[in-house]
């Protein structure tokens, strides 16, 4: 038998080493063909020729191209002869390396290979069965001990103790399920205890009226001579019987806790000629100017497409403008450096639906309030906001989603506002905070915002046609027309007078907010000028005496003309062909200078960012504290929905159990012999190179996979802070 290339044994696999050279001995030759019949056990023998007449064991190198080690008897002298052929009488050159099994003439039909699994090859020329209490992976030259969930089984191969592993997994699963449902029950009981404590505290603070007061008076007369403590206890006990839970709820809803804490800093914003152009969408905002002052609540109003949300995003620092200037407290400054004291309430609700109302608000407070505040002060802030928005009756209710019923849409809107109010902002921007609310609830929300503005907060809100009572709560109004230009900016109570002077008197018993929205949309014609259109409102404001930056009529027309020219230029810039863009990439001069200009703008932008004159001093919790809070929120989220968590765990375990069974018995994890095998005698490499089936894989690895799946199902990506929007 000859083992050649057909058996994947090339010149350097295995690689016989020379005693004088680290390279393979067969390097100068084309290839060696292994011949086990003419080779001693434990050695590697071969021939560089395929001609049998040139491949026979002899020490005469002129007659053969064979090399190796072959022991035979000299028939003439009856002495033992060791033939090495081309290996120059050196027996060490052709010795098989450790981890290989070279049976030679003992098994002439077997080629050189790594020591087979289940066998022990302490000597390359001999293989024996692995000891019963040990296992021998492929290429083993010493036995290894089974540990943990490994079972040797007397076969020399490792097996996985499926029974023990299954028991451990089931035990872990039982512990996890018990923790989830036990923790969920504990949270519910804790909420009931806190609710009862709050109710008892409120009853003590609630003035007694009606029958309860009469009962209290009688008890006071009855126990006049007794101790003060017994008298108070008797009055409260009898009053508690008379005051029903519904009456208590009504009293609770009527009471609101005033917002008294002042912001860390007062922010006044001045903006001039704000402009924003979005590639592919055109110019959204054109030359809006004005100011937003602390202690005031400002309404941003206008028809659809007027750029209200865009303006709010620019003011809050979420969108970079493409033109105009913005000053904070008189200093040109970007608001991104003040983001820790800026609150932004988007149109969509942003909160974790598995948590309760109080869980969401408390987490926002702990993450965003100053680090120096003690926990008691932060929790007091939470209570203040909950009571001011009158959501105390739903504080222990789960927010809910499409699958799990929770609070209503209007209540979610108030919770969304509370998430930003609780962080004690200096600038609070709200995008349609009254959408989805009934008029009464909307008025309650605006009263809370008005109260917050009274502490020095700069409150800016986008509204759509509020009722008159709500409109009167605003201090300032900014009206934007279609195209993103200013129609009016000034006191809310002066808007009606402004439009009356311009030929748009508001009819009696008509809501000015609704009426002037129709004016901005061009639905209502001018009282005396039939040629007056909605675009004329822009020029009218530019020339109005109510405008602090008023210009002449000629200057207003010139400004409108410049705006149109700028729009045309930007639209033309948007229509640049792909070829022009490719040429720009490869370095036309004008684009090079445009890049330099962009870099200069970026430098100015960064310089404004690091202006120390307006840097906020608020220090929020650091990385490790935030990680702790997020992990705690993740665990609470899972405890609030234990059934969903258990389902995830079971699905992961079932999937992990089914997948190995889908793999055939003959599939191996490792195929072939890795390079440089003979350079290492480490059992570690042999350990990882064994040909094993998936069911024979390393037990510690399987255990790690199972427990990893449990952890992933408990702490998934959605748990660690991915809010639904």
Beta strands, then each sheet from edge to edge (+ up, - down):
strand 1: 33-34
strand 2: 46-47
strand 3: 66-74
strand 4: 79-85
strand 5: 100-101
strand 6: 113-114
strand 7: 119-123
strand 8: 126-129
strand 9: 134-135
strand 10: 144-145
strand 11: 150-151
strand 12: 159-160
strand 13: 269-278
strand 14: 282-292
strand 15: 297-302
strand 16: 323-328
strand 17: 331-332
strand 18: 342-345
strand 19: 427-431
strand 20: 458-462
strand 21: 476-481
strand 22: 485-491
sheet 1: 1+ 2- 3+ 4-
sheet 2: 5+ 6-
sheet 3: 7+ 8-
sheet 4: 9+ 10-
sheet 5: 11+ 12-
sheet 6: 14+ 13- 16+ 17-
sheet 7: 18+ 19+ 20+ 15+ 21+ 22-
end
